[in-house]
Amino acid sequence: MQNNLQDNADEGSELPSLLLGAGFALASLIILPALAQRVGIGASLTIALRGALMRASNRV
């Protein structure tokens, strides 16, 4: 019974990580390019920021 409760607790801790990773991916693929275009940031800097966000989403 105790192992079953521990397994459920481990599964519950995956959800915040999944949501955070999905948020970083959404930010790097959609939000960041839109903001960069609006502000006037160059393409190379946008790509660098996108790479940094994707690396951050992989670490979570």
mmCIF file of the C-alpha atoms, coordinates in Angstrom:
data_MODEL
# 
_entry.id   MODEL 
# 
loop_
_atom_site.group_PDB 
_atom_site.id 
_atom_site.type_symbol 
_atom_site.label_atom_id 
_atom_site.label_alt_id 
_atom_site.label_comp_id 
_atom_site.label_asym_id 
_atom_site.label_entity_id 
_atom_site.label_seq_id 
_atom_site.pdbx_PDB_ins_code 
_atom_site.Cartn_x 
_atom_site.Cartn_y 
_atom_site.Cartn_z 
_atom_site.occupancy 
_atom_site.B_iso_or_equiv 
_atom_site.pdbx_formal_charge 
_atom_site.auth_seq_id 
_atom_site.auth_comp_id 
_atom_site.auth_asym_id 
_atom_site.auth_atom_id 
_atom_site.pdbx_PDB_model_num 
ATOM 1  C CA . MET A 1 1  ? 0.000  0.000  0.000   1.00 0.00 ? 1  MET A CA 1 
ATOM 2  C CA . GLN A 1 2  ? 2.820  2.406  0.853   1.00 0.00 ? 2  GLN A CA 1 
ATOM 3  C CA . ASN A 1 3  ? 4.571  1.778  -2.488  1.00 0.00 ? 3  ASN A CA 1 
ATOM 4  C CA . ASN A 1 4  ? 1.327  2.536  -4.302  1.00 0.00 ? 4  ASN A CA 1 
ATOM 5  C CA . LEU A 1 5  ? 1.039  5.897  -2.531  1.00 0.00 ? 5  LEU A CA 1 
ATOM 6  C CA . GLN A 1 6  ? 4.640  6.714  -3.315  1.00 0.00 ? 6  GLN A CA 1 
ATOM 7  C CA . ASP A 1 7  ? 4.099  5.866  -7.012  1.00 0.00 ? 7  ASP A CA 1 
ATOM 8  C CA . ASN A 1 8  ? 1.109  8.211  -7.116  1.00 0.00 ? 8  ASN A CA 1 
ATOM 9  C CA . ALA A 1 9  ? 3.163  10.984 -5.524  1.00 0.00 ? 9  ALA A CA 1 
ATOM 10 C CA . ASP A 1 10 ? 5.925  10.500 -8.104  1.00 0.00 ? 10 ASP A CA 1 
ATOM 11 C CA . GLU A 1 11 ? 3.426  10.718 -10.953 1.00 0.00 ? 11 GLU A CA 1 
ATOM 12 C CA . GLY A 1 12 ? 1.995  13.920 -9.525  1.00 0.00 ? 12 GLY A CA 1 
ATOM 13 C CA . SER A 1 13 ? 5.415  15.562 -9.477  1.00 0.00 ? 13 SER A CA 1 
ATOM 14 C CA . GLU A 1 14 ? 5.816  15.030 -13.225 1.00 0.00 ? 14 GLU A CA 1 
ATOM 15 C CA . LEU A 1 15 ? 2.899  17.293 -14.129 1.00 0.00 ? 15 LEU A CA 1 
ATOM 16 C CA . PRO A 1 16 ? 4.507  20.601 -13.056 1.00 0.00 ? 16 PRO A CA 1 
ATOM 17 C CA . SER A 1 17 ? 7.675  19.708 -14.958 1.00 0.00 ? 17 SER A CA 1 
ATOM 18 C CA . LEU A 1 18 ? 5.663  18.834 -18.029 1.00 0.00 ? 18 LEU A CA 1 
ATOM 19 C CA . LEU A 1 19 ? 3.711  22.079 -17.858 1.00 0.00 ? 19 LEU A CA 1 
ATOM 20 C CA . LEU A 1 20 ? 6.847  24.138 -17.368 1.00 0.00 ? 20 LEU A CA 1 
ATOM 21 C CA . GLY A 1 21 ? 8.589  22.454 -20.294 1.00 0.00 ? 21 GLY A CA 1 
ATOM 22 C CA . ALA A 1 22 ? 5.532  22.981 -22.500 1.00 0.00 ? 22 ALA A CA 1 
ATOM 23 C CA . GLY A 1 23 ? 5.436  26.622 -21.453 1.00 0.00 ? 23 GLY A CA 1 
ATOM 24 C CA . PHE A 1 24 ? 9.069  27.132 -22.422 1.00 0.00 ? 24 PHE A CA 1 
ATOM 25 C CA . ALA A 1 25 ? 8.443  25.438 -25.776 1.00 0.00 ? 25 ALA A CA 1 
ATOM 26 C CA . LEU A 1 26 ? 5.391  27.616 -26.434 1.00 0.00 ? 26 LEU A CA 1 
ATOM 27 C CA . ALA A 1 27 ? 7.336  30.719 -25.495 1.00 0.00 ? 27 ALA A CA 1 
ATOM 28 C CA . SER A 1 28 ? 10.268 29.866 -27.733 1.00 0.00 ? 28 SER A CA 1 
ATOM 29 C CA . LEU A 1 29 ? 8.211  28.856 -30.779 1.00 0.00 ? 29 LEU A CA 1 
ATOM 30 C CA . ILE A 1 30 ? 5.367  31.391 -30.740 1.00 0.00 ? 30 ILE A CA 1 
ATOM 31 C CA . ILE A 1 31 ? 5.664  34.166 -28.185 1.00 0.00 ? 31 ILE A CA 1 
ATOM 32 C CA . LEU A 1 32 ? 9.363  35.012 -28.547 1.00 0.00 ? 32 LEU A CA 1 
ATOM 33 C CA . PRO A 1 33 ? 9.354  35.466 -32.350 1.00 0.00 ? 33 PRO A CA 1 
ATOM 34 C CA . ALA A 1 34 ? 6.211  37.612 -32.153 1.00 0.00 ? 34 ALA A CA 1 
ATOM 35 C CA . LEU A 1 35 ? 7.736  39.844 -29.484 1.00 0.00 ? 35 LEU A CA 1 
ATOM 36 C CA . ALA A 1 36 ? 11.033 40.021 -31.327 1.00 0.00 ? 36 ALA A CA 1 
ATOM 37 C CA . GLN A 1 37 ? 9.300  41.160 -34.497 1.00 0.00 ? 37 GLN A CA 1 
ATOM 38 C CA . ARG A 1 38 ? 7.296  43.732 -32.571 1.00 0.00 ? 38 ARG A CA 1 
ATOM 39 C CA . VAL A 1 39 ? 10.353 45.144 -30.798 1.00 0.00 ? 39 VAL A CA 1 
ATOM 40 C CA . GLY A 1 40 ? 12.652 44.856 -33.805 1.00 0.00 ? 40 GLY A CA 1 
ATOM 41 C CA . ILE A 1 41 ? 15.215 42.361 -32.511 1.00 0.00 ? 41 ILE A CA 1 
ATOM 42 C CA . GLY A 1 42 ? 17.404 40.806 -35.181 1.00 0.00 ? 42 GLY A CA 1 
ATOM 43 C CA . ALA A 1 43 ? 16.911 37.247 -36.384 1.00 0.00 ? 43 ALA A CA 1 
ATOM 44 C CA . SER A 1 44 ? 20.227 35.977 -34.994 1.00 0.00 ? 44 SER A CA 1 
ATOM 45 C CA . LEU A 1 45 ? 19.425 37.214 -31.490 1.00 0.00 ? 45 LEU A CA 1 
ATOM 46 C CA . THR A 1 46 ? 15.932 35.727 -31.725 1.00 0.00 ? 46 THR A CA 1 
ATOM 47 C CA . ILE A 1 47 ? 17.405 32.345 -32.681 1.00 0.00 ? 47 ILE A CA 1 
ATOM 48 C CA . ALA A 1 48 ? 19.857 32.533 -29.769 1.00 0.00 ? 48 ALA A CA 1 
ATOM 49 C CA . LEU A 1 49 ? 17.055 33.327 -27.313 1.00 0.00 ? 49 LEU A CA 1 
ATOM 50 C CA . ARG A 1 50 ? 14.942 30.521 -28.777 1.00 0.00 ? 50 ARG A CA 1 
ATOM 51 C CA . GLY A 1 51 ? 17.828 28.084 -28.283 1.00 0.00 ? 51 GLY A CA 1 
ATOM 52 C CA . ALA A 1 52 ? 18.276 29.196 -24.684 1.00 0.00 ? 52 ALA A CA 1 
ATOM 53 C CA . LEU A 1 53 ? 14.582 28.652 -23.935 1.00 0.00 ? 53 LEU A CA 1 
ATOM 54 C CA . MET A 1 54 ? 14.608 25.207 -25.562 1.00 0.00 ? 54 MET A CA 1 
ATOM 55 C CA . ARG A 1 55 ? 17.664 24.190 -23.510 1.00 0.00 ? 55 ARG A CA 1 
ATOM 56 C CA . ALA A 1 56 ? 15.896 25.411 -20.377 1.00 0.00 ? 56 ALA A CA 1 
ATOM 57 C CA . SER A 1 57 ? 12.806 23.351 -21.247 1.00 0.00 ? 57 SER A CA 1 
ATOM 58 C CA . ASN A 1 58 ? 14.955 20.232 -21.634 1.00 0.00 ? 58 ASN A CA 1 
ATOM 59 C CA . ARG A 1 59 ? 16.522 20.685 -18.186 1.00 0.00 ? 59 ARG A CA 1 
ATOM 60 C CA . VAL A 1 60 ? 13.167 20.744 -16.446 1.00 0.00 ? 60 VAL A CA 1 
# 
